[in-house]
Amino acid sequence: MNRLILLLSGTMLSATLAIVPAHSQQSGAEPGAPVETAPPNAPDQQPAFKEQTRAPQPPEMPEIATEVVADGLPHLWAMEFLPDGRMLVTAKQGAMHIISEEGEAGPEIEGVPEVLSAGQGGLLDVALGPDFETSGMIYFSFAEEREDGNGTSVASAKLVTNDDGGGSLENVEVIFRQTPSYDGNKHFGSRLVFSPEGNLYVTVGERSDPEPRVQAQDVTSGLGKVFRITSEGEPVEGNPFIGQEGLPEIWSLGHRNVQSAALDGEGRFWLVEHGPRGGDELNRPEAGKNYGWPEVTYGVEYSGSPVGDGVTEMAETEQPVYYWDPVIAPSGMAYYDGDAIPEWQGAFIVGGLVTQGLVVIHMADDRVQYEERVPMDARIRDVKVGPDGAVYAVTEQRGGGESTIVRITKED
């Protein structure tokens, strides 16, 4: 077994964080009651069905222990486990690193293209190719400066490691660009998720500002969409807009800003997207379907005014499976299929930037049955399940600063 996994299973790589008190629910909330007790931002809006918001907490919740396995890291955006147990991470400012067996960042990986790191831009998500063990191929998203503005792009490259704990990217190729470009610094998305068939889901944002965000409803625009492409960046056969008006790479539309996505145990694609104030959403995007933004949404503008006409339902758009009011500000998402925390089997684990912890979503028949939270007193940017079955969370500080990687397990 790789030394890193042995270390993570026993000896701590760094200082241990305090054990979360008692169970994983938010302080003051009792099992069986909703974890969210704050008043909603849109009190006049009503859910379309009973299980759509403020689900109860599970009747029994595990006691959780956390430990820092790597600290003093640059401001990270994403992490991915390599087959040998080390971690490949992206730093928002534009660097990739491999986290060593001792929990330290190796030298910057050479060959990373220049990124736009202003505002919410930067070097974003990273995913290993389905054949990584033989090909060494990785895929990453980033905010790219262009002559007519900027946008989210996806590149592929071969990762070649060296004995110094670093390495280089070879044959870097931008395989997909979100268009049109826009001269802004918000809502780039994005997450990259490979389907069981080896195709790549790419999530992006609608660039936030009033002028571009309406294009989330325009199938000839790449703003506010989920794309499904091949590993070469081509539209996948069977995509809903092939052969008709609309970009052939589009899978679904009407999204605001998606920074959380994962496959479930059946290989189906799910996401959690940043909504307006009181409108974060859990969705399972299906081909060609419209998820409403900005014409249909829960929540209100951050100014407090209605979003558009304040409509929460429309026949032509899909209802979210679940929504949060107030928001959790989701970033990072993993489906839990490990055995280190048996109570979480089959649940989605989502990072919370505003809630500063993990949000655990227990599903039943594609509805949210229970919701619980693990306070961590830190903004959570990414979440992964490790080879040892533990949950790993990437923390960040608002506005920059250092990141840590924290291991979450059930308390002995």
KEKOLDREN-819294 format. One record per residue (C-alpha): residue in one letter; z, x, y. Coordinates in nm, 3 decimals. Example, Ala and Ser with C-alpha at 12.3 -4.5 7.8 and 13.67 -1.06 7.14 Angstrom:
2
<loba res="A" pz="0.780" px="1.230" py="-0.450"/>
<loba res="S" pz="0.714" px="1.367" py="-0.106"/>
***
This chain:
412
<loba res="M" pz="0.000" px="0.000" py="0.000"/>
<loba res="N" pz="-0.082" px="0.121" py="0.345"/>
<loba res="R" pz="0.206" px="0.289" py="0.521"/>
<loba res="L" pz="0.191" px="0.050" py="0.816"/>
<loba res="I" pz="0.255" px="-0.251" py="0.594"/>
<loba res="L" pz="0.546" px="-0.073" py="0.427"/>
<loba res="L" pz="0.692" px="0.003" py="0.767"/>
<loba res="L" pz="0.644" px="-0.351" py="0.885"/>
<loba res="S" pz="0.816" px="-0.482" py="0.574"/>
<loba res="G" pz="1.121" px="-0.265" py="0.620"/>
<loba res="T" pz="1.180" px="0.003" py="0.881"/>
<loba res="M" pz="1.123" px="-0.114" py="1.238"/>
<loba res="L" pz="0.861" px="0.068" py="1.439"/>
<loba res="S" pz="1.041" px="0.001" py="1.764"/>
<loba res="A" pz="1.337" px="-0.179" py="1.913"/>
<loba res="T" pz="1.424" px="-0.512" py="1.755"/>
<loba res="L" pz="1.415" px="-0.820" py="1.972"/>
<loba res="A" pz="1.706" px="-1.060" py="1.960"/>
<loba res="I" pz="1.686" px="-1.315" py="1.682"/>
<loba res="V" pz="1.583" px="-1.654" py="1.816"/>
<loba res="P" pz="1.896" px="-1.870" py="1.827"/>
<loba res="A" pz="1.937" px="-2.123" py="1.546"/>
<loba res="H" pz="1.606" px="-2.291" py="1.465"/>
<loba res="S" pz="1.269" px="-2.254" py="1.633"/>
<loba res="Q" pz="1.284" px="-2.566" py="1.849"/>
<loba res="Q" pz="1.304" px="-2.554" py="2.224"/>
<loba res="S" pz="1.660" px="-2.538" py="2.353"/>
<loba res="G" pz="1.810" px="-2.885" py="2.387"/>
<loba res="A" pz="1.560" px="-3.065" py="2.165"/>
<loba res="E" pz="1.680" px="-3.207" py="1.832"/>
<loba res="P" pz="1.485" px="-3.212" py="1.505"/>
<loba res="G" pz="1.282" px="-3.533" py="1.484"/>
<loba res="A" pz="1.253" px="-3.564" py="1.863"/>
<loba res="P" pz="0.953" px="-3.432" py="2.057"/>
<loba res="V" pz="0.993" px="-3.070" py="2.156"/>
<loba res="E" pz="0.855" px="-3.148" py="2.502"/>
<loba res="T" pz="1.116" px="-3.314" py="2.722"/>
<loba res="A" pz="0.973" px="-3.243" py="3.069"/>
<loba res="P" pz="0.814" px="-3.536" py="3.256"/>
<loba res="P" pz="0.434" px="-3.562" py="3.229"/>
<loba res="N" pz="0.208" px="-3.466" py="3.518"/>
<loba res="A" pz="0.004" px="-3.783" py="3.466"/>
<loba res="P" pz="0.269" px="-4.047" py="3.383"/>
<loba res="D" pz="0.027" px="-4.339" py="3.419"/>
<loba res="Q" pz="-0.206" px="-4.209" py="3.148"/>
<loba res="Q" pz="-0.149" px="-4.337" py="2.797"/>
<loba res="P" pz="-0.260" px="-4.175" py="2.468"/>
<loba res="A" pz="-0.541" px="-4.340" py="2.277"/>
<loba res="F" pz="-0.335" px="-4.340" py="1.955"/>
<loba res="K" pz="0.025" px="-4.283" py="1.857"/>
<loba res="E" pz="0.003" px="-3.925" py="1.724"/>
<loba res="Q" pz="-0.205" px="-3.791" py="2.015"/>
<loba res="T" pz="0.075" px="-3.629" py="2.216"/>
<loba res="R" pz="0.447" px="-3.541" py="2.200"/>
<loba res="A" pz="0.467" px="-3.533" py="1.823"/>
<loba res="P" pz="0.817" px="-3.505" py="1.675"/>
<loba res="Q" pz="0.963" px="-3.180" py="1.553"/>
<loba res="P" pz="0.988" px="-3.132" py="1.176"/>
<loba res="P" pz="1.314" px="-3.253" py="1.021"/>
<loba res="E" pz="1.382" px="-2.898" py="0.902"/>
<loba res="M" pz="1.272" px="-2.578" py="1.076"/>
<loba res="P" pz="1.307" px="-2.216" py="0.971"/>
<loba res="E" pz="1.531" px="-1.973" py="1.150"/>
<loba res="I" pz="1.304" px="-1.708" py="1.298"/>
<loba res="A" pz="1.350" px="-1.336" py="1.347"/>
<loba res="T" pz="1.129" px="-1.118" py="1.567"/>
<loba res="E" pz="1.080" px="-0.745" py="1.604"/>
<loba res="V" pz="0.858" px="-0.534" py="1.825"/>
<loba res="V" pz="0.617" px="-0.325" py="1.618"/>
<loba res="A" pz="0.429" px="-0.169" py="1.908"/>
<loba res="D" pz="0.518" px="-0.146" py="2.276"/>
<loba res="G" pz="0.413" px="0.038" py="2.589"/>
<loba res="L" pz="0.055" px="-0.076" py="2.527"/>
<loba res="P" pz="-0.203" px="-0.144" py="2.798"/>
<loba res="H" pz="-0.260" px="-0.505" py="2.901"/>
<loba res="L" pz="-0.409" px="-0.642" py="2.578"/>
<loba res="W" pz="-0.628" px="-0.946" py="2.525"/>
<loba res="A" pz="-0.690" px="-0.954" py="2.149"/>
<loba res="M" pz="-0.604" px="-0.790" py="1.819"/>
<loba res="E" pz="-0.754" px="-0.782" py="1.471"/>
<loba res="F" pz="-0.622" px="-0.630" py="1.151"/>
<loba res="L" pz="-0.837" px="-0.362" py="0.991"/>
<loba res="P" pz="-0.859" px="-0.354" py="0.609"/>
<loba res="D" pz="-0.618" px="-0.058" py="0.593"/>
<loba res="G" pz="-0.351" px="-0.253" py="0.785"/>
<loba res="R" pz="-0.393" px="-0.082" py="1.122"/>
<loba res="M" pz="-0.469" px="-0.297" py="1.424"/>
<loba res="L" pz="-0.778" px="-0.292" py="1.643"/>
<loba res="V" pz="-0.696" px="-0.417" py="1.993"/>
<loba res="T" pz="-0.887" px="-0.487" py="2.313"/>
<loba res="A" pz="-0.741" px="-0.403" py="2.653"/>
<loba res="K" pz="-0.845" px="-0.629" py="2.938"/>
<loba res="Q" pz="-0.946" px="-0.340" py="3.163"/>
<loba res="G" pz="-1.218" px="-0.240" py="2.917"/>
<loba res="A" pz="-1.079" px="-0.018" py="2.641"/>
<loba res="M" pz="-1.039" px="-0.055" py="2.266"/>
<loba res="H" pz="-0.765" px="0.119" py="2.071"/>
<loba res="I" pz="-0.647" px="0.143" py="1.712"/>
<loba res="I" pz="-0.272" px="0.097" py="1.671"/>
<loba res="S" pz="-0.141" px="0.371" py="1.444"/>
<loba res="E" pz="0.106" px="0.350" py="1.156"/>
<loba res="E" pz="0.376" px="0.444" py="1.406"/>
<loba res="G" pz="0.287" px="0.155" py="1.635"/>
<loba res="E" pz="0.118" px="0.370" py="1.897"/>
<loba res="A" pz="-0.221" px="0.325" py="2.060"/>
<loba res="G" pz="-0.472" px="0.592" py="1.966"/>
<loba res="P" pz="-0.718" px="0.737" py="2.217"/>
<loba res="E" pz="-0.974" px="0.505" py="2.372"/>
<loba res="I" pz="-1.261" px="0.426" py="2.139"/>
<loba res="E" pz="-1.579" px="0.568" py="2.288"/>
<loba res="G" pz="-1.890" px="0.366" py="2.358"/>
<loba res="V" pz="-1.736" px="0.044" py="2.488"/>
<loba res="P" pz="-1.972" px="-0.100" py="2.751"/>
<loba res="E" pz="-1.861" px="-0.149" py="3.110"/>
<loba res="V" pz="-1.680" px="-0.477" py="3.166"/>
<loba res="L" pz="-1.596" px="-0.687" py="3.469"/>
<loba res="S" pz="-1.215" px="-0.694" py="3.470"/>
<loba res="A" pz="-1.155" px="-0.882" py="3.794"/>
<loba res="G" pz="-0.960" px="-1.207" py="3.781"/>
<loba res="Q" pz="-0.970" px="-1.355" py="3.432"/>
<loba res="G" pz="-1.254" px="-1.128" py="3.325"/>
<loba res="G" pz="-1.234" px="-0.820" py="3.109"/>
<loba res="L" pz="-1.280" px="-0.704" py="2.753"/>
<loba res="L" pz="-1.192" px="-1.019" py="2.562"/>
<loba res="D" pz="-1.195" px="-1.108" py="2.193"/>
<loba res="V" pz="-1.284" px="-0.892" py="1.892"/>
<loba res="A" pz="-1.372" px="-0.991" py="1.535"/>
<loba res="L" pz="-1.461" px="-0.792" py="1.227"/>
<loba res="G" pz="-1.798" px="-0.868" py="1.073"/>
<loba res="P" pz="-1.778" px="-1.051" py="0.739"/>
<loba res="D" pz="-1.910" px="-0.735" py="0.570"/>
<loba res="F" pz="-1.696" px="-0.495" py="0.774"/>
<loba res="E" pz="-1.566" px="-0.300" py="0.474"/>
<loba res="T" pz="-1.919" px="-0.186" py="0.390"/>
<loba res="S" pz="-2.095" px="-0.205" py="0.729"/>
<loba res="G" pz="-1.819" px="-0.123" py="0.980"/>
<loba res="M" pz="-1.964" px="-0.389" py="1.211"/>
<loba res="I" pz="-1.748" px="-0.550" py="1.478"/>
<loba res="Y" pz="-1.824" px="-0.816" py="1.739"/>
<loba res="F" pz="-1.661" px="-0.846" py="2.078"/>
<loba res="S" pz="-1.687" px="-1.061" py="2.389"/>
<loba res="F" pz="-1.655" px="-0.945" py="2.746"/>
<loba res="A" pz="-1.715" px="-1.046" py="3.106"/>
<loba res="E" pz="-2.041" px="-0.881" py="3.203"/>
<loba res="E" pz="-2.155" px="-0.800" py="3.558"/>
<loba res="R" pz="-2.518" px="-0.903" py="3.616"/>
<loba res="E" pz="-2.767" px="-0.889" py="3.901"/>
<loba res="D" pz="-2.730" px="-1.263" py="3.964"/>
<loba res="G" pz="-2.354" px="-1.290" py="3.906"/>
<loba res="N" pz="-2.159" px="-1.250" py="3.584"/>
<loba res="G" pz="-2.083" px="-1.426" py="3.258"/>
<loba res="T" pz="-1.946" px="-1.400" py="2.907"/>
<loba res="S" pz="-2.146" px="-1.184" py="2.669"/>
<loba res="V" pz="-2.112" px="-1.095" py="2.302"/>
<loba res="A" pz="-2.196" px="-0.754" py="2.158"/>
<loba res="S" pz="-2.210" px="-0.605" py="1.811"/>
<loba res="A" pz="-2.144" px="-0.243" py="1.719"/>
<loba res="K" pz="-2.051" px="-0.020" py="1.428"/>
<loba res="L" pz="-1.693" px="0.106" py="1.449"/>
<loba res="V" pz="-1.669" px="0.467" py="1.332"/>
<loba res="T" pz="-1.311" px="0.595" py="1.318"/>
<loba res="N" pz="-1.196" px="0.958" py="1.325"/>
<loba res="D" pz="-0.893" px="1.159" py="1.214"/>
<loba res="D" pz="-0.742" px="1.154" py="1.564"/>
<loba res="G" pz="-0.662" px="0.781" py="1.549"/>
<loba res="G" pz="-0.960" px="0.688" py="1.764"/>
<loba res="G" pz="-1.332" px="0.662" py="1.707"/>
<loba res="S" pz="-1.652" px="0.539" py="1.862"/>
<loba res="L" pz="-1.886" px="0.242" py="1.876"/>
<loba res="E" pz="-2.237" px="0.311" py="1.754"/>
<loba res="N" pz="-2.552" px="0.103" py="1.799"/>
<loba res="V" pz="-2.391" px="-0.122" py="2.060"/>
<loba res="E" pz="-2.612" px="-0.424" py="2.122"/>
<loba res="V" pz="-2.552" px="-0.730" py="2.338"/>
<loba res="I" pz="-2.659" px="-1.011" py="2.105"/>
<loba res="F" pz="-2.579" px="-1.312" py="2.325"/>
<loba res="R" pz="-2.532" px="-1.391" py="2.694"/>
<loba res="Q" pz="-2.388" px="-1.709" py="2.837"/>
<loba res="T" pz="-2.623" px="-1.843" py="3.104"/>
<loba res="P" pz="-2.654" px="-1.921" py="3.385"/>
<loba res="S" pz="-2.465" px="-1.637" py="3.550"/>
<loba res="Y" pz="-2.214" px="-1.726" py="3.818"/>
<loba res="D" pz="-2.047" px="-1.517" py="4.087"/>
<loba res="G" pz="-1.687" px="-1.604" py="4.000"/>
<loba res="N" pz="-1.389" px="-1.453" py="3.820"/>
<loba res="K" pz="-1.242" px="-1.742" py="3.621"/>
<loba res="H" pz="-1.287" px="-1.926" py="3.291"/>
<loba res="F" pz="-1.481" px="-1.679" py="3.078"/>
<loba res="G" pz="-1.320" px="-1.805" py="2.753"/>
<loba res="S" pz="-1.350" px="-1.671" py="2.488"/>
<loba res="R" pz="-1.284" px="-1.648" py="2.115"/>
<loba res="L" pz="-1.506" px="-1.536" py="1.830"/>
<loba res="V" pz="-1.469" px="-1.694" py="1.485"/>
<loba res="F" pz="-1.691" px="-1.631" py="1.183"/>
<loba res="S" pz="-1.764" px="-1.932" py="0.964"/>
<loba res="P" pz="-1.744" px="-1.908" py="0.583"/>
<loba res="E" pz="-2.126" px="-1.881" py="0.585"/>
<loba res="G" pz="-2.115" px="-1.576" py="0.812"/>
<loba res="N" pz="-2.224" px="-1.748" py="1.132"/>
<loba res="L" pz="-2.038" px="-1.688" py="1.457"/>
<loba res="Y" pz="-1.871" px="-1.951" py="1.674"/>
<loba res="V" pz="-1.848" px="-1.837" py="2.036"/>
<loba res="T" pz="-1.628" px="-2.024" py="2.284"/>
<loba res="V" pz="-1.674" px="-1.993" py="2.661"/>
<loba res="G" pz="-1.550" px="-2.153" py="2.982"/>
<loba res="E" pz="-1.723" px="-2.357" py="3.251"/>
<loba res="R" pz="-1.634" px="-2.105" py="3.528"/>
<loba res="S" pz="-1.365" px="-2.331" py="3.687"/>
<loba res="D" pz="-1.510" px="-2.400" py="4.032"/>
<loba res="P" pz="-1.631" px="-2.755" py="4.116"/>
<loba res="E" pz="-1.995" px="-2.650" py="4.151"/>
<loba res="P" pz="-2.048" px="-2.491" py="3.808"/>
<loba res="R" pz="-1.797" px="-2.686" py="3.600"/>
<loba res="V" pz="-2.007" px="-3.003" py="3.600"/>
<loba res="Q" pz="-2.259" px="-2.809" py="3.388"/>
<loba res="A" pz="-2.023" px="-2.851" py="3.093"/>
<loba res="Q" pz="-2.208" px="-3.184" py="3.056"/>
<loba res="D" pz="-2.554" px="-3.027" py="3.082"/>
<loba res="V" pz="-2.709" px="-2.926" py="2.749"/>
<loba res="T" pz="-2.958" px="-2.698" py="2.930"/>
<loba res="S" pz="-2.663" px="-2.490" py="3.061"/>
<loba res="G" pz="-2.438" px="-2.255" py="2.868"/>
<loba res="L" pz="-2.126" px="-2.336" py="3.071"/>
<loba res="G" pz="-1.840" px="-2.519" py="2.898"/>
<loba res="K" pz="-1.984" px="-2.500" py="2.547"/>
<loba res="V" pz="-1.916" px="-2.384" py="2.194"/>
<loba res="F" pz="-2.209" px="-2.188" py="2.051"/>
<loba res="R" pz="-2.300" px="-2.122" py="1.689"/>
<loba res="I" pz="-2.515" px="-1.814" py="1.637"/>
<loba res="T" pz="-2.607" px="-1.574" py="1.360"/>
<loba res="S" pz="-2.468" px="-1.221" py="1.348"/>
<loba res="E" pz="-2.792" px="-1.117" py="1.523"/>
<loba res="G" pz="-2.736" px="-1.366" py="1.805"/>
<loba res="E" pz="-2.996" px="-1.623" py="1.699"/>
<loba res="P" pz="-2.942" px="-2.000" py="1.687"/>
<loba res="V" pz="-2.826" px="-2.115" py="1.344"/>
<loba res="E" pz="-3.061" px="-2.345" py="1.155"/>
<loba res="G" pz="-2.919" px="-2.695" py="1.182"/>
<loba res="N" pz="-2.774" px="-2.656" py="1.529"/>
<loba res="P" pz="-2.790" px="-2.996" py="1.704"/>
<loba res="F" pz="-3.023" px="-2.910" py="1.994"/>
<loba res="I" pz="-3.290" px="-2.714" py="1.809"/>
<loba res="G" pz="-3.627" px="-2.873" py="1.872"/>
<loba res="Q" pz="-3.511" px="-3.091" py="2.160"/>
<loba res="E" pz="-3.392" px="-3.058" py="2.516"/>
<loba res="G" pz="-3.092" px="-2.831" py="2.525"/>
<loba res="L" pz="-3.002" px="-2.472" py="2.441"/>
<loba res="P" pz="-3.054" px="-2.413" py="2.068"/>
<loba res="E" pz="-2.735" px="-2.206" py="2.041"/>
<loba res="I" pz="-2.509" px="-2.496" py="2.148"/>
<loba res="W" pz="-2.278" px="-2.648" py="1.888"/>
<loba res="S" pz="-2.069" px="-2.879" py="2.111"/>
<loba res="L" pz="-2.028" px="-2.951" py="2.483"/>
<loba res="G" pz="-1.784" px="-3.080" py="2.742"/>
<loba res="H" pz="-1.527" px="-2.801" py="2.711"/>
<loba res="R" pz="-1.322" px="-2.655" py="2.995"/>
<loba res="N" pz="-1.198" px="-2.308" py="2.895"/>
<loba res="V" pz="-1.140" px="-2.220" py="2.531"/>
<loba res="Q" pz="-0.921" px="-1.919" py="2.450"/>
<loba res="S" pz="-0.784" px="-2.040" py="2.113"/>
<loba res="A" pz="-0.988" px="-2.098" py="1.798"/>
<loba res="A" pz="-0.953" px="-2.065" py="1.421"/>
<loba res="L" pz="-1.076" px="-2.194" py="1.086"/>
<loba res="D" pz="-0.851" px="-2.419" py="0.882"/>
<loba res="G" pz="-0.790" px="-2.392" py="0.508"/>
<loba res="E" pz="-1.115" px="-2.578" py="0.438"/>
<loba res="G" pz="-1.319" px="-2.342" py="0.657"/>
<loba res="R" pz="-1.356" px="-2.594" py="0.939"/>
<loba res="F" pz="-1.360" px="-2.483" py="1.302"/>
<loba res="W" pz="-1.079" px="-2.591" py="1.536"/>
<loba res="L" pz="-0.990" px="-2.497" py="1.892"/>
<loba res="V" pz="-0.729" px="-2.549" py="2.158"/>
<loba res="E" pz="-0.859" px="-2.543" py="2.513"/>
<loba res="H" pz="-0.706" px="-2.505" py="2.857"/>
<loba res="G" pz="-0.716" px="-2.839" py="3.031"/>
<loba res="P" pz="-0.627" px="-2.936" py="3.386"/>
<loba res="R" pz="-0.263" px="-2.994" py="3.479"/>
<loba res="G" pz="-0.143" px="-3.198" py="3.183"/>
<loba res="G" pz="-0.460" px="-3.184" py="2.973"/>
<loba res="D" pz="-0.461" px="-2.900" py="2.717"/>
<loba res="E" pz="-0.643" px="-3.024" py="2.406"/>
<loba res="L" pz="-0.666" px="-2.966" py="2.031"/>
<loba res="N" pz="-1.016" px="-3.046" py="1.904"/>
<loba res="R" pz="-1.224" px="-3.003" py="1.590"/>
<loba res="P" pz="-1.571" px="-2.966" py="1.744"/>
<loba res="E" pz="-1.855" px="-3.125" py="1.554"/>
<loba res="A" pz="-2.227" px="-3.071" py="1.595"/>
<loba res="G" pz="-2.370" px="-3.215" py="1.915"/>
<loba res="K" pz="-2.056" px="-3.401" py="2.018"/>
<loba res="N" pz="-1.930" px="-3.424" py="2.374"/>
<loba res="Y" pz="-1.563" px="-3.352" py="2.446"/>
<loba res="G" pz="-1.569" px="-3.496" py="2.793"/>
<loba res="W" pz="-1.487" px="-3.232" py="3.053"/>
<loba res="P" pz="-1.497" px="-3.281" py="3.349"/>
<loba res="E" pz="-1.586" px="-3.650" py="3.337"/>
<loba res="V" pz="-1.326" px="-3.753" py="3.079"/>
<loba res="T" pz="-0.990" px="-3.581" py="3.043"/>
<loba res="Y" pz="-0.617" px="-3.623" py="3.030"/>
<loba res="G" pz="-0.416" px="-3.467" py="3.312"/>
<loba res="V" pz="-0.482" px="-3.417" py="3.682"/>
<loba res="E" pz="-0.616" px="-3.146" py="3.908"/>
<loba res="Y" pz="-0.370" px="-2.869" py="3.990"/>
<loba res="S" pz="-0.359" px="-3.018" py="4.340"/>
<loba res="G" pz="-0.222" px="-3.337" py="4.185"/>
<loba res="S" pz="-0.532" px="-3.546" py="4.257"/>
<loba res="P" pz="-0.728" px="-3.720" py="3.978"/>
<loba res="V" pz="-0.998" px="-3.530" py="3.792"/>
<loba res="G" pz="-1.314" px="-3.714" py="3.891"/>
<loba res="D" pz="-1.249" px="-4.085" py="3.843"/>
<loba res="G" pz="-0.935" px="-4.022" py="3.641"/>
<loba res="V" pz="-1.099" px="-4.151" py="3.322"/>
<loba res="T" pz="-0.936" px="-4.067" py="2.986"/>
<loba res="E" pz="-1.173" px="-4.260" py="2.756"/>
<loba res="M" pz="-1.548" px="-4.314" py="2.742"/>
<loba res="A" pz="-1.760" px="-4.434" py="2.454"/>
<loba res="E" pz="-1.995" px="-4.135" py="2.472"/>
<loba res="T" pz="-1.719" px="-3.873" py="2.445"/>
<loba res="E" pz="-1.469" px="-3.766" py="2.181"/>
<loba res="Q" pz="-1.095" px="-3.811" py="2.208"/>
<loba res="P" pz="-0.888" px="-3.496" py="2.159"/>
<loba res="V" pz="-0.698" px="-3.481" py="1.832"/>
<loba res="Y" pz="-0.390" px="-3.394" py="2.043"/>
<loba res="Y" pz="-0.309" px="-3.313" py="2.403"/>
<loba res="W" pz="-0.021" px="-3.156" py="2.595"/>
<loba res="D" pz="0.122" px="-3.284" py="2.923"/>
<loba res="P" pz="0.273" px="-3.060" py="3.060"/>
<loba res="V" pz="0.041" px="-2.786" py="2.939"/>
<loba res="I" pz="0.121" px="-2.498" py="2.706"/>
<loba res="A" pz="-0.166" px="-2.279" py="2.844"/>
<loba res="P" pz="-0.306" px="-2.184" py="2.502"/>
<loba res="S" pz="-0.437" px="-1.840" py="2.410"/>
<loba res="G" pz="-0.485" px="-1.714" py="2.057"/>
<loba res="M" pz="-0.469" px="-1.924" py="1.740"/>
<loba res="A" pz="-0.422" px="-1.867" py="1.370"/>
<loba res="Y" pz="-0.412" px="-2.086" py="1.060"/>
<loba res="Y" pz="-0.106" px="-1.998" py="0.858"/>
<loba res="D" pz="-0.170" px="-1.944" py="0.488"/>
<loba res="G" pz="0.093" px="-1.674" py="0.425"/>
<loba res="D" pz="0.417" px="-1.702" py="0.231"/>
<loba res="A" pz="0.657" px="-1.517" py="0.463"/>
<loba res="I" pz="0.737" px="-1.847" py="0.640"/>
<loba res="P" pz="0.682" px="-2.121" py="0.377"/>
<loba res="E" pz="0.766" px="-2.402" py="0.620"/>
<loba res="W" pz="0.456" px="-2.314" py="0.823"/>
<loba res="Q" pz="0.207" px="-2.334" py="0.536"/>
<loba res="G" pz="-0.104" px="-2.518" py="0.653"/>
<loba res="A" pz="-0.002" px="-2.518" py="1.020"/>
<loba res="F" pz="-0.187" px="-2.385" py="1.322"/>
<loba res="I" pz="0.003" px="-2.131" py="1.530"/>
<loba res="V" pz="-0.102" px="-2.114" py="1.895"/>
<loba res="G" pz="0.006" px="-1.871" py="2.166"/>
<loba res="G" pz="0.156" px="-2.022" py="2.479"/>
<loba res="L" pz="0.112" px="-1.848" py="2.814"/>
<loba res="V" pz="0.311" px="-2.101" py="3.019"/>
<loba res="T" pz="0.551" px="-2.199" py="2.740"/>
<loba res="Q" pz="0.607" px="-1.827" py="2.665"/>
<loba res="G" pz="0.622" px="-1.853" py="2.290"/>
<loba res="L" pz="0.449" px="-1.984" py="1.980"/>
<loba res="V" pz="0.345" px="-2.346" py="1.937"/>
<loba res="V" pz="0.338" px="-2.447" py="1.569"/>
<loba res="I" pz="0.121" px="-2.750" py="1.491"/>
<loba res="H" pz="0.177" px="-2.913" py="1.152"/>
<loba res="M" pz="-0.124" px="-3.120" py="1.043"/>
<loba res="A" pz="-0.164" px="-3.421" py="0.813"/>
<loba res="D" pz="-0.499" px="-3.597" py="0.764"/>
<loba res="D" pz="-0.642" px="-3.415" py="1.068"/>
<loba res="R" pz="-0.366" px="-3.546" py="1.295"/>
<loba res="V" pz="-0.067" px="-3.360" py="1.437"/>
<loba res="Q" pz="0.232" px="-3.465" py="1.228"/>
<loba res="Y" pz="0.490" px="-3.233" py="1.384"/>
<loba res="E" pz="0.511" px="-2.980" py="1.665"/>
<loba res="E" pz="0.767" px="-2.701" py="1.693"/>
<loba res="R" pz="0.801" px="-2.404" py="1.924"/>
<loba res="V" pz="0.934" px="-2.051" py="1.896"/>
<loba res="P" pz="1.060" px="-1.926" py="2.233"/>
<loba res="M" pz="0.978" px="-1.559" py="2.289"/>
<loba res="D" pz="1.037" px="-1.516" py="2.663"/>
<loba res="A" pz="0.690" px="-1.365" py="2.702"/>
<loba res="R" pz="0.336" px="-1.486" py="2.762"/>
<loba res="I" pz="0.152" px="-1.489" py="2.428"/>
<loba res="R" pz="-0.212" px="-1.382" py="2.454"/>
<loba res="D" pz="-0.315" px="-1.363" py="2.087"/>
<loba res="V" pz="-0.183" px="-1.458" py="1.743"/>
<loba res="K" pz="-0.276" px="-1.328" py="1.398"/>
<loba res="V" pz="-0.143" px="-1.354" py="1.043"/>
<loba res="G" pz="-0.089" px="-1.007" py="0.901"/>
<loba res="P" pz="-0.164" px="-0.877" py="0.550"/>
<loba res="D" pz="0.209" px="-0.902" py="0.478"/>
<loba res="G" pz="0.215" px="-1.274" py="0.555"/>
<loba res="A" pz="0.407" px="-1.231" py="0.881"/>
<loba res="V" pz="0.282" px="-1.369" py="1.213"/>
<loba res="Y" pz="0.192" px="-1.116" py="1.484"/>
<loba res="A" pz="0.184" px="-1.205" py="1.853"/>
<loba res="V" pz="0.039" px="-1.006" py="2.143"/>
<loba res="T" pz="0.242" px="-1.042" py="2.462"/>
<loba res="E" pz="0.135" px="-0.985" py="2.819"/>
<loba res="Q" pz="0.281" px="-0.991" py="3.168"/>
<loba res="R" pz="0.132" px="-1.221" py="3.427"/>
<loba res="G" pz="-0.099" px="-1.023" py="3.652"/>
<loba res="G" pz="-0.117" px="-0.719" py="3.424"/>
<loba res="G" pz="0.144" px="-0.470" py="3.308"/>
<loba res="E" pz="0.217" px="-0.358" py="2.955"/>
<loba res="S" pz="0.177" px="-0.551" py="2.630"/>
<loba res="T" pz="0.372" px="-0.551" py="2.307"/>
<loba res="I" pz="0.292" px="-0.663" py="1.954"/>
<loba res="V" pz="0.571" px="-0.864" py="1.794"/>
<loba res="R" pz="0.620" px="-0.944" py="1.425"/>
<loba res="I" pz="0.760" px="-1.289" py="1.347"/>
<loba res="T" pz="0.922" px="-1.369" py="1.012"/>
<loba res="K" pz="1.176" px="-1.608" py="0.862"/>
<loba res="E" pz="1.530" px="-1.483" py="0.908"/>
<loba res="D" pz="1.686" px="-1.361" py="0.582"/>
***
